[in-house]
């Protein structure tokens, strides 16, 4: 019998965010965790196979073996480069941390 380890899986779209705490078999890969998570059913319109993955902010391959305490993250393409977003805000006289008042 395999030992179970604790991992988290995080996925977000502009409208929704999911954080799943899971137990998986020791020796599981990123692909195994994603399949077990059911996230593909939660986000059927997203092509998960086209995304990159990371653990705690570092890119990993799909066959990477996860370890106890790992946090698997999905990386979607950015709609706009963060530097360009800051430039646009600056041109409009705003900053990233500003609270917009109506």
Jmol script that loads the backbone (N, CA, C; Angstrom):
load data "model"
ATOM      1  N   UNK A   1       0.855  -1.190   0.000  1.00  0.00           N
ATOM      2  CA  UNK A   1       0.000   0.000   0.000  1.00  0.00           C
ATOM      3  C   UNK A   1       0.889   1.239   0.000  1.00  0.00           C
ATOM      4  N   UNK A   2       0.563   2.207  -0.860  1.00  0.00           N
ATOM      5  CA  UNK A   2       1.340   3.438  -0.969  1.00  0.00           C
ATOM      6  C   UNK A   2       1.040   4.389   0.177  1.00  0.00           C
ATOM      7  N   UNK A   3       2.051   5.094   0.569  1.00  0.00           N
ATOM      8  CA  UNK A   3       1.881   6.150   1.557  1.00  0.00           C
ATOM      9  C   UNK A   3       1.177   7.328   0.872  1.00  0.00           C
ATOM     10  N   UNK A   4       0.296   8.007   1.589  1.00  0.00           N
ATOM     11  CA  UNK A   4      -0.375   9.191   1.051  1.00  0.00           C
ATOM     12  C   UNK A   4       0.379  10.447   1.477  1.00  0.00           C
ATOM     13  N   UNK A   5       0.429  11.420   0.555  1.00  0.00           N
ATOM     14  CA  UNK A   5       1.044  12.712   0.855  1.00  0.00           C
ATOM     15  C   UNK A   5       0.018  13.806   0.601  1.00  0.00           C
ATOM     16  N   UNK A   6       0.214  14.956   1.234  1.00  0.00           N
ATOM     17  CA  UNK A   6      -0.688  16.091   1.083  1.00  0.00           C
ATOM     18  C   UNK A   6      -0.130  17.061   0.051  1.00  0.00           C
ATOM     19  N   UNK A   7      -0.976  17.448  -0.902  1.00  0.00           N
ATOM     20  CA  UNK A   7      -0.613  18.447  -1.905  1.00  0.00           C
ATOM     21  C   UNK A   7      -1.792  19.396  -2.081  1.00  0.00           C
ATOM     22  N   UNK A   8      -1.514  20.541  -2.685  1.00  0.00           N
ATOM     23  CA  UNK A   8      -2.562  21.487  -3.058  1.00  0.00           C
ATOM     24  C   UNK A   8      -2.503  21.685  -4.563  1.00  0.00           C
ATOM     25  N   UNK A   9      -3.653  21.977  -5.150  1.00  0.00           N
ATOM     26  CA  UNK A   9      -3.730  22.297  -6.565  1.00  0.00           C
ATOM     27  C   UNK A   9      -4.481  23.618  -6.677  1.00  0.00           C
ATOM     28  N   UNK A  10      -3.909  24.565  -7.433  1.00  0.00           N
ATOM     29  CA  UNK A  10      -4.497  25.893  -7.566  1.00  0.00           C
ATOM     30  C   UNK A  10      -4.727  26.196  -9.032  1.00  0.00           C
ATOM     31  N   UNK A  11      -5.932  26.675  -9.346  1.00  0.00           N
ATOM     32  CA  UNK A  11      -6.229  27.103 -10.709  1.00  0.00           C
ATOM     33  C   UNK A  11      -7.158  28.298 -10.632  1.00  0.00           C
ATOM     34  N   UNK A  12      -6.912  29.283 -11.492  1.00  0.00           N
ATOM     35  CA  UNK A  12      -7.755  30.482 -11.480  1.00  0.00           C
ATOM     36  C   UNK A  12      -7.995  30.966 -12.905  1.00  0.00           C
ATOM     37  N   UNK A  13      -9.191  31.485 -13.104  1.00  0.00           N
ATOM     38  CA  UNK A  13      -9.533  32.211 -14.318  1.00  0.00           C
ATOM     39  C   UNK A  13      -9.848  33.629 -13.850  1.00  0.00           C
ATOM     40  N   UNK A  14     -10.076  34.558 -14.765  1.00  0.00           N
ATOM     41  CA  UNK A  14     -10.431  35.914 -14.315  1.00  0.00           C
ATOM     42  C   UNK A  14     -11.690  35.944 -13.437  1.00  0.00           C
ATOM     43  N   UNK A  15     -12.569  34.949 -13.602  1.00  0.00           N
ATOM     44  CA  UNK A  15     -13.842  34.942 -12.880  1.00  0.00           C
ATOM     45  C   UNK A  15     -13.894  34.025 -11.672  1.00  0.00           C
ATOM     46  N   UNK A  16     -12.980  33.071 -11.600  1.00  0.00           N
ATOM     47  CA  UNK A  16     -13.121  32.036 -10.577  1.00  0.00           C
ATOM     48  C   UNK A  16     -11.764  31.473 -10.178  1.00  0.00           C
ATOM     49  N   UNK A  17     -11.670  31.075  -8.914  1.00  0.00           N
ATOM     50  CA  UNK A  17     -10.430  30.498  -8.387  1.00  0.00           C
ATOM     51  C   UNK A  17     -10.756  29.231  -7.605  1.00  0.00           C
ATOM     52  N   UNK A  18      -9.918  28.210  -7.786  1.00  0.00           N
ATOM     53  CA  UNK A  18     -10.100  26.950  -7.067  1.00  0.00           C
ATOM     54  C   UNK A  18      -8.799  26.585  -6.374  1.00  0.00           C
ATOM     55  N   UNK A  19      -8.896  26.228  -5.114  1.00  0.00           N
ATOM     56  CA  UNK A  19      -7.764  25.705  -4.350  1.00  0.00           C
ATOM     57  C   UNK A  19      -8.231  24.396  -3.743  1.00  0.00           C
ATOM     58  N   UNK A  20      -7.587  23.323  -4.158  1.00  0.00           N
ATOM     59  CA  UNK A  20      -7.953  21.998  -3.663  1.00  0.00           C
ATOM     60  C   UNK A  20      -6.840  21.431  -2.800  1.00  0.00           C
ATOM     61  N   UNK A  21      -7.179  21.006  -1.605  1.00  0.00           N
ATOM     62  CA  UNK A  21      -6.247  20.264  -0.761  1.00  0.00           C
ATOM     63  C   UNK A  21      -6.539  18.789  -1.017  1.00  0.00           C
ATOM     64  N   UNK A  22      -5.502  18.046  -1.357  1.00  0.00           N
ATOM     65  CA  UNK A  22      -5.691  16.662  -1.750  1.00  0.00           C
ATOM     66  C   UNK A  22      -4.674  15.746  -1.082  1.00  0.00           C
ATOM     67  N   UNK A  23      -5.021  14.475  -1.022  1.00  0.00           N
ATOM     68  CA  UNK A  23      -4.067  13.442  -0.641  1.00  0.00           C
ATOM     69  C   UNK A  23      -3.880  12.550  -1.854  1.00  0.00           C
ATOM     70  N   UNK A  24      -2.634  12.319  -2.205  1.00  0.00           N
ATOM     71  CA  UNK A  24      -2.306  11.477  -3.358  1.00  0.00           C
ATOM     72  C   UNK A  24      -1.257  10.459  -2.931  1.00  0.00           C
ATOM     73  N   UNK A  25      -1.133   9.431  -3.735  1.00  0.00           N
ATOM     74  CA  UNK A  25      -0.143   8.392  -3.446  1.00  0.00           C
ATOM     75  C   UNK A  25       1.264   8.938  -3.620  1.00  0.00           C
ATOM     76  N   UNK A  26       2.143   8.561  -2.736  1.00  0.00           N
ATOM     77  CA  UNK A  26       3.550   8.911  -2.866  1.00  0.00           C
ATOM     78  C   UNK A  26       4.028   8.392  -4.214  1.00  0.00           C
ATOM     79  N   UNK A  27       4.773   9.212  -4.947  1.00  0.00           N
ATOM     80  CA  UNK A  27       5.235   8.835  -6.280  1.00  0.00           C
ATOM     81  C   UNK A  27       4.348   9.364  -7.388  1.00  0.00           C
ATOM     82  N   UNK A  28       3.233  10.034  -7.024  1.00  0.00           N
ATOM     83  CA  UNK A  28       2.332  10.601  -8.032  1.00  0.00           C
ATOM     84  C   UNK A  28       3.024  11.735  -8.785  1.00  0.00           C
ATOM     85  N   UNK A  29       2.674  11.885 -10.048  1.00  0.00           N
ATOM     86  CA  UNK A  29       3.214  12.968 -10.870  1.00  0.00           C
ATOM     87  C   UNK A  29       2.207  14.111 -10.926  1.00  0.00           C
ATOM     88  N   UNK A  30       2.648  15.230 -11.492  1.00  0.00           N
ATOM     89  CA  UNK A  30       1.749  16.372 -11.691  1.00  0.00           C
ATOM     90  C   UNK A  30       0.532  15.920 -12.498  1.00  0.00           C
ATOM     91  N   UNK A  31       0.752  15.154 -13.549  1.00  0.00           N
ATOM     92  CA  UNK A  31      -0.356  14.646 -14.371  1.00  0.00           C
ATOM     93  C   UNK A  31      -1.321  13.807 -13.541  1.00  0.00           C
ATOM     94  N   UNK A  32      -0.802  12.967 -12.667  1.00  0.00           N
ATOM     95  CA  UNK A  32      -1.655  12.138 -11.808  1.00  0.00           C
ATOM     96  C   UNK A  32      -2.532  12.997 -10.903  1.00  0.00           C
ATOM     97  N   UNK A  33      -1.934  14.020 -10.309  1.00  0.00           N
ATOM     98  CA  UNK A  33      -2.671  14.896  -9.396  1.00  0.00           C
ATOM     99  C   UNK A  33      -3.774  15.626 -10.145  1.00  0.00           C
ATOM    100  N   UNK A  34      -3.446  16.149 -11.323  1.00  0.00           N
ATOM    101  CA  UNK A  34      -4.446  16.874 -12.114  1.00  0.00           C
ATOM    102  C   UNK A  34      -5.606  15.951 -12.479  1.00  0.00           C
ATOM    103  N   UNK A  35      -5.302  14.736 -12.904  1.00  0.00           N
ATOM    104  CA  UNK A  35      -6.354  13.776 -13.260  1.00  0.00           C
ATOM    105  C   UNK A  35      -7.229  13.450 -12.052  1.00  0.00           C
ATOM    106  N   UNK A  36      -6.609  13.261 -10.904  1.00  0.00           N
ATOM    107  CA  UNK A  36      -7.353  12.916  -9.680  1.00  0.00           C
ATOM    108  C   UNK A  36      -8.196  14.087  -9.191  1.00  0.00           C
ATOM    109  N   UNK A  37      -7.761  15.307  -9.479  1.00  0.00           N
ATOM    110  CA  UNK A  37      -8.430  16.501  -8.949  1.00  0.00           C
ATOM    111  C   UNK A  37      -9.806  16.753  -9.541  1.00  0.00           C
ATOM    112  N   UNK A  38     -10.005  16.356 -10.793  1.00  0.00           N
ATOM    113  CA  UNK A  38     -11.271  16.655 -11.464  1.00  0.00           C
ATOM    114  C   UNK A  38     -11.372  18.086 -11.946  1.00  0.00           C
ATOM    115  N   UNK A  39     -10.273  18.825 -11.928  1.00  0.00           N
ATOM    116  CA  UNK A  39     -10.304  20.232 -12.324  1.00  0.00           C
ATOM    117  C   UNK A  39     -10.739  20.393 -13.783  1.00  0.00           C
ATOM    118  N   UNK A  40     -10.466  19.395 -14.605  1.00  0.00           N
ATOM    119  CA  UNK A  40     -10.888  19.456 -16.009  1.00  0.00           C
ATOM    120  C   UNK A  40     -12.416  19.467 -16.123  1.00  0.00           C
ATOM    121  N   UNK A  41     -13.118  18.916 -15.147  1.00  0.00           N
ATOM    122  CA  UNK A  41     -14.581  18.952 -15.143  1.00  0.00           C
ATOM    123  C   UNK A  41     -15.096  20.298 -14.627  1.00  0.00           C
ATOM    124  N   UNK A  42     -14.341  20.914 -13.717  1.00  0.00           N
ATOM    125  CA  UNK A  42     -14.715  22.226 -13.181  1.00  0.00           C
ATOM    126  C   UNK A  42     -14.562  23.330 -14.225  1.00  0.00           C
ATOM    127  N   UNK A  43     -13.583  23.156 -15.119  1.00  0.00           N
ATOM    128  CA  UNK A  43     -13.281  24.158 -16.138  1.00  0.00           C
ATOM    129  C   UNK A  43     -13.244  23.488 -17.513  1.00  0.00           C
ATOM    130  N   UNK A  44     -14.397  23.019 -18.016  1.00  0.00           N
ATOM    131  CA  UNK A  44     -14.399  22.264 -19.270  1.00  0.00           C
ATOM    132  C   UNK A  44     -13.975  23.087 -20.491  1.00  0.00           C
ATOM    133  N   UNK A  45     -14.093  24.394 -20.433  1.00  0.00           N
ATOM    134  CA  UNK A  45     -13.742  25.243 -21.577  1.00  0.00           C
ATOM    135  C   UNK A  45     -12.248  25.544 -21.662  1.00  0.00           C
ATOM    136  N   UNK A  46     -11.505  25.215 -20.622  1.00  0.00           N
ATOM    137  CA  UNK A  46     -10.072  25.501 -20.593  1.00  0.00           C
ATOM    138  C   UNK A  46      -9.309  24.292 -21.123  1.00  0.00           C
ATOM    139  N   UNK A  47      -8.392  24.539 -22.037  1.00  0.00           N
ATOM    140  CA  UNK A  47      -7.550  23.475 -22.595  1.00  0.00           C
ATOM    141  C   UNK A  47      -6.366  23.248 -21.657  1.00  0.00           C
ATOM    142  N   UNK A  48      -6.556  22.421 -20.647  1.00  0.00           N
ATOM    143  CA  UNK A  48      -5.524  22.205 -19.634  1.00  0.00           C
ATOM    144  C   UNK A  48      -4.235  21.644 -20.229  1.00  0.00           C
ATOM    145  N   UNK A  49      -4.348  20.874 -21.288  1.00  0.00           N
ATOM    146  CA  UNK A  49      -3.175  20.285 -21.910  1.00  0.00           C
ATOM    147  C   UNK A  49      -2.238  21.314 -22.518  1.00  0.00           C
ATOM    148  N   UNK A  50      -2.732  22.517 -22.766  1.00  0.00           N
ATOM    149  CA  UNK A  50      -1.915  23.571 -23.362  1.00  0.00           C
ATOM    150  C   UNK A  50      -1.235  24.464 -22.320  1.00  0.00           C
ATOM    151  N   UNK A  51      -1.546  24.272 -21.050  1.00  0.00           N
ATOM    152  CA  UNK A  51      -1.014  25.130 -20.000  1.00  0.00           C
ATOM    153  C   UNK A  51       0.302  24.589 -19.452  1.00  0.00           C
ATOM    154  N   UNK A  52       1.063  25.495 -18.865  1.00  0.00           N
ATOM    155  CA  UNK A  52       2.269  25.089 -18.148  1.00  0.00           C
ATOM    156  C   UNK A  52       1.916  24.947 -16.673  1.00  0.00           C
ATOM    157  N   UNK A  53       2.762  24.213 -15.946  1.00  0.00           N
ATOM    158  CA  UNK A  53       2.512  23.957 -14.537  1.00  0.00           C
ATOM    159  C   UNK A  53       3.753  24.285 -13.729  1.00  0.00           C
ATOM    160  N   UNK A  54       3.522  24.587 -12.471  1.00  0.00           N
ATOM    161  CA  UNK A  54       4.635  24.847 -11.589  1.00  0.00           C
ATOM    162  C   UNK A  54       4.321  24.371 -10.190  1.00  0.00           C
ATOM    163  N   UNK A  55       5.357  24.337  -9.386  1.00  0.00           N
ATOM    164  CA  UNK A  55       5.217  24.046  -7.962  1.00  0.00           C
ATOM    165  C   UNK A  55       5.893  25.179  -7.227  1.00  0.00           C
ATOM    166  N   UNK A  56       5.084  25.877  -6.442  1.00  0.00           N
ATOM    167  CA  UNK A  56       5.565  27.031  -5.678  1.00  0.00           C
ATOM    168  C   UNK A  56       6.324  28.029  -6.573  1.00  0.00           C
ATOM    169  N   UNK A  57       5.756  28.324  -7.749  1.00  0.00           N
ATOM    170  CA  UNK A  57       6.306  29.364  -8.615  1.00  0.00           C
ATOM    171  C   UNK A  57       7.421  28.928  -9.545  1.00  0.00           C
ATOM    172  N   UNK A  58       7.774  27.660  -9.556  1.00  0.00           N
ATOM    173  CA  UNK A  58       8.840  27.171 -10.440  1.00  0.00           C
ATOM    174  C   UNK A  58       8.253  26.173 -11.430  1.00  0.00           C
ATOM    175  N   UNK A  59       8.513  26.399 -12.720  1.00  0.00           N
ATOM    176  CA  UNK A  59       8.004  25.505 -13.752  1.00  0.00           C
ATOM    177  C   UNK A  59       8.496  24.075 -13.539  1.00  0.00           C
ATOM    178  N   UNK A  60       7.589  23.132 -13.765  1.00  0.00           N
ATOM    179  CA  UNK A  60       7.943  21.712 -13.699  1.00  0.00           C
ATOM    180  C   UNK A  60       7.302  21.000 -14.882  1.00  0.00           C
ATOM    181  N   UNK A  61       7.855  19.862 -15.237  1.00  0.00           N
ATOM    182  CA  UNK A  61       7.294  19.022 -16.294  1.00  0.00           C
ATOM    183  C   UNK A  61       6.092  18.256 -15.749  1.00  0.00           C
ATOM    184  N   UNK A  62       5.262  17.809 -16.655  1.00  0.00           N
ATOM    185  CA  UNK A  62       4.065  17.052 -16.262  1.00  0.00           C
ATOM    186  C   UNK A  62       4.414  15.732 -15.568  1.00  0.00           C
ATOM    187  N   UNK A  63       5.584  15.197 -15.867  1.00  0.00           N
ATOM    188  CA  UNK A  63       5.972  13.917 -15.252  1.00  0.00           C
ATOM    189  C   UNK A  63       6.768  14.114 -13.962  1.00  0.00           C
ATOM    190  N   UNK A  64       6.821  15.345 -13.481  1.00  0.00           N
ATOM    191  CA  UNK A  64       7.516  15.644 -12.221  1.00  0.00           C
ATOM    192  C   UNK A  64       6.797  14.954 -11.067  1.00  0.00           C
ATOM    193  N   UNK A  65       7.532  14.265 -10.223  1.00  0.00           N
ATOM    194  CA  UNK A  65       6.963  13.590  -9.055  1.00  0.00           C
ATOM    195  C   UNK A  65       6.753  14.622  -7.950  1.00  0.00           C
ATOM    196  N   UNK A  66       5.531  14.676  -7.423  1.00  0.00           N
ATOM    197  CA  UNK A  66       5.209  15.645  -6.379  1.00  0.00           C
ATOM    198  C   UNK A  66       5.648  15.122  -5.019  1.00  0.00           C
ATOM    199  N   UNK A  67       5.833  16.058  -4.107  1.00  0.00           N
ATOM    200  CA  UNK A  67       6.268  15.732  -2.751  1.00  0.00           C
ATOM    201  C   UNK A  67       5.268  16.290  -1.744  1.00  0.00           C
ATOM    202  N   UNK A  68       5.313  15.772  -0.551  1.00  0.00           N
ATOM    203  CA  UNK A  68       4.429  16.227   0.511  1.00  0.00           C
ATOM    204  C   UNK A  68       4.560  17.742   0.676  1.00  0.00           C
ATOM    205  N   UNK A  69       3.428  18.436   0.673  1.00  0.00           N
ATOM    206  CA  UNK A  69       3.420  19.880   0.858  1.00  0.00           C
ATOM    207  C   UNK A  69       3.526  20.694  -0.420  1.00  0.00           C
ATOM    208  N   UNK A  70       3.666  20.033  -1.580  1.00  0.00           N
ATOM    209  CA  UNK A  70       3.755  20.769  -2.848  1.00  0.00           C
ATOM    210  C   UNK A  70       2.437  21.457  -3.174  1.00  0.00           C
ATOM    211  N   UNK A  71       2.559  22.586  -3.858  1.00  0.00           N
ATOM    212  CA  UNK A  71       1.399  23.336  -4.341  1.00  0.00           C
ATOM    213  C   UNK A  71       1.525  23.419  -5.862  1.00  0.00           C
ATOM    214  N   UNK A  72       0.675  22.707  -6.576  1.00  0.00           N
ATOM    215  CA  UNK A  72       0.712  22.673  -8.036  1.00  0.00           C
ATOM    216  C   UNK A  72      -0.115  23.838  -8.560  1.00  0.00           C
ATOM    217  N   UNK A  73       0.499  24.621  -9.439  1.00  0.00           N
ATOM    218  CA  UNK A  73      -0.133  25.819  -9.981  1.00  0.00           C
ATOM    219  C   UNK A  73      -0.229  25.707 -11.503  1.00  0.00           C
ATOM    220  N   UNK A  74      -1.345  26.135 -12.047  1.00  0.00           N
ATOM    221  CA  UNK A  74      -1.539  26.210 -13.493  1.00  0.00           C
ATOM    222  C   UNK A  74      -1.162  27.616 -13.925  1.00  0.00           C
ATOM    223  N   UNK A  75      -0.440  27.731 -15.019  1.00  0.00           N
ATOM    224  CA  UNK A  75      -0.042  29.041 -15.529  1.00  0.00           C
ATOM    225  C   UNK A  75      -0.728  29.292 -16.863  1.00  0.00           C
ATOM    226  N   UNK A  76      -1.715  30.193 -16.847  1.00  0.00           N
ATOM    227  CA  UNK A  76      -2.405  30.600 -18.063  1.00  0.00           C
ATOM    228  C   UNK A  76      -1.617  31.720 -18.727  1.00  0.00           C
ATOM    229  N   UNK A  77      -1.733  31.862 -20.039  1.00  0.00           N
ATOM    230  CA  UNK A  77      -1.075  32.987 -20.706  1.00  0.00           C
ATOM    231  C   UNK A  77      -1.647  34.310 -20.192  1.00  0.00           C
ATOM    232  N   UNK A  78      -0.810  35.306 -20.078  1.00  0.00           N
ATOM    233  CA  UNK A  78      -1.268  36.624 -19.639  1.00  0.00           C
ATOM    234  C   UNK A  78      -1.988  37.327 -20.777  1.00  0.00           C
ATOM    235  N   UNK A  79      -3.050  38.061 -20.443  1.00  0.00           N
ATOM    236  CA  UNK A  79      -3.755  38.856 -21.443  1.00  0.00           C
ATOM    237  C   UNK A  79      -2.958  40.101 -21.805  1.00  0.00           C
ATOM    238  N   UNK A  80      -2.205  40.614 -20.845  1.00  0.00           N
ATOM    239  CA  UNK A  80      -1.397  41.801 -21.061  1.00  0.00           C
ATOM    240  C   UNK A  80      -0.154  41.696 -20.185  1.00  0.00           C
ATOM    241  N   UNK A  81       0.961  42.128 -20.711  1.00  0.00           N
ATOM    242  CA  UNK A  81       2.206  42.124 -19.956  1.00  0.00           C
ATOM    243  C   UNK A  81       2.046  43.041 -18.735  1.00  0.00           C
ATOM    244  N   UNK A  82       2.429  42.605 -17.537  1.00  0.00           N
ATOM    245  CA  UNK A  82       2.260  43.438 -16.338  1.00  0.00           C
ATOM    246  C   UNK A  82       2.935  44.807 -16.461  1.00  0.00           C
ATOM    247  N   UNK A  83       4.063  44.870 -17.153  1.00  0.00           N
ATOM    248  CA  UNK A  83       4.740  46.172 -17.322  1.00  0.00           C
ATOM    249  C   UNK A  83       3.891  47.105 -18.168  1.00  0.00           C
ATOM    250  N   UNK A  84       3.261  46.549 -19.202  1.00  0.00           N
ATOM    251  CA  UNK A  84       2.394  47.371 -20.052  1.00  0.00           C
ATOM    252  C   UNK A  84       1.162  47.826 -19.270  1.00  0.00           C
ATOM    253  N   UNK A  85       0.617  46.956 -18.426  1.00  0.00           N
ATOM    254  CA  UNK A  85      -0.534  47.342 -17.608  1.00  0.00           C
ATOM    255  C   UNK A  85      -0.175  48.508 -16.698  1.00  0.00           C
ATOM    256  N   UNK A  86       1.028  48.482 -16.098  1.00  0.00           N
ATOM    257  CA  UNK A  86       1.464  49.592 -15.237  1.00  0.00           C
ATOM    258  C   UNK A  86       1.646  50.864 -16.052  1.00  0.00           C
ATOM    259  N   UNK A  87       2.199  50.740 -17.252  1.00  0.00           N
ATOM    260  CA  UNK A  87       2.366  51.919 -18.117  1.00  0.00           C
ATOM    261  C   UNK A  87       1.017  52.547 -18.450  1.00  0.00           C
ATOM    262  N   UNK A  88       0.047  51.723 -18.776  1.00  0.00           N
ATOM    263  CA  UNK A  88      -1.280  52.238 -19.109  1.00  0.00           C
ATOM    264  C   UNK A  88      -1.910  52.934 -17.909  1.00  0.00           C
ATOM    265  N   UNK A  89      -1.768  52.345 -16.727  1.00  0.00           N
ATOM    266  CA  UNK A  89      -2.287  52.982 -15.525  1.00  0.00           C
ATOM    267  C   UNK A  89      -1.582  54.310 -15.265  1.00  0.00           C
ATOM    268  N   UNK A  90      -0.274  54.336 -15.430  1.00  0.00           N
ATOM    269  CA  UNK A  90       0.489  55.564 -15.190  1.00  0.00           C
ATOM    270  C   UNK A  90       0.052  56.666 -16.158  1.00  0.00           C
ATOM    271  N   UNK A  91      -0.168  56.302 -17.424  1.00  0.00           N
ATOM    272  CA  UNK A  91      -0.638  57.299 -18.396  1.00  0.00           C
ATOM    273  C   UNK A  91      -1.985  57.870 -17.987  1.00  0.00           C
ATOM    274  N   UNK A  92      -2.803  57.043 -17.324  1.00  0.00           N
ATOM    275  CA  UNK A  92      -4.120  57.502 -16.878  1.00  0.00           C
ATOM    276  C   UNK A  92      -4.049  58.166 -15.503  1.00  0.00           C
ATOM    277  N   UNK A  93      -2.846  58.240 -14.917  1.00  0.00           N
ATOM    278  CA  UNK A  93      -2.685  58.878 -13.617  1.00  0.00           C
ATOM    279  C   UNK A  93      -3.018  57.991 -12.430  1.00  0.00           C
ATOM    280  N   UNK A  94      -2.941  56.679 -12.616  1.00  0.00           N
ATOM    281  CA  UNK A  94      -3.264  55.730 -11.546  1.00  0.00           C
ATOM    282  C   UNK A  94      -2.061  54.835 -11.251  1.00  0.00           C
ATOM    283  N   UNK A  95      -2.169  54.072 -10.154  1.00  0.00           N
ATOM    284  CA  UNK A  95      -1.136  53.079  -9.809  1.00  0.00           C
ATOM    285  C   UNK A  95      -1.836  51.740  -9.564  1.00  0.00           C
ATOM    286  N   UNK A  96      -1.058  50.671  -9.521  1.00  0.00           N
ATOM    287  CA  UNK A  96      -1.602  49.322  -9.350  1.00  0.00           C
ATOM    288  C   UNK A  96      -2.369  49.153  -8.040  1.00  0.00           C
ATOM    289  N   UNK A  97      -1.922  49.786  -6.986  1.00  0.00           N
ATOM    290  CA  UNK A  97      -2.529  49.580  -5.670  1.00  0.00           C
ATOM    291  C   UNK A  97      -3.675  50.512  -5.332  1.00  0.00           C
ATOM    292  N   UNK A  98      -4.026  51.395  -6.251  1.00  0.00           N
ATOM    293  CA  UNK A  98      -5.072  52.369  -5.975  1.00  0.00           C
ATOM    294  C   UNK A  98      -6.444  51.715  -5.877  1.00  0.00           C
ATOM    295  N   UNK A  99      -7.240  52.243  -4.976  1.00  0.00           N
ATOM    296  CA  UNK A  99      -8.638  51.816  -4.879  1.00  0.00           C
ATOM    297  C   UNK A  99      -9.456  52.813  -5.683  1.00  0.00           C
ATOM    298  N   UNK A 100     -10.242  52.277  -6.617  1.00  0.00           N
ATOM    299  CA  UNK A 100     -11.063  53.160  -7.457  1.00  0.00           C
ATOM    300  C   UNK A 100     -12.308  53.547  -6.697  1.00  0.00           C
ATOM    301  N   UNK A 101     -12.584  54.830  -6.656  1.00  0.00           N
ATOM    302  CA  UNK A 101     -13.811  55.319  -6.013  1.00  0.00           C
ATOM    303  C   UNK A 101     -14.784  55.742  -7.083  1.00  0.00           C
ATOM    304  N   UNK A 102     -16.053  55.487  -6.825  1.00  0.00           N
ATOM    305  CA  UNK A 102     -17.102  55.859  -7.796  1.00  0.00           C
ATOM    306  C   UNK A 102     -17.577  57.259  -7.536  1.00  0.00           C
TER     307      UNK A 102
END
end "model"
wireframe off; spacefill off
backbone 0.3
color backbone group
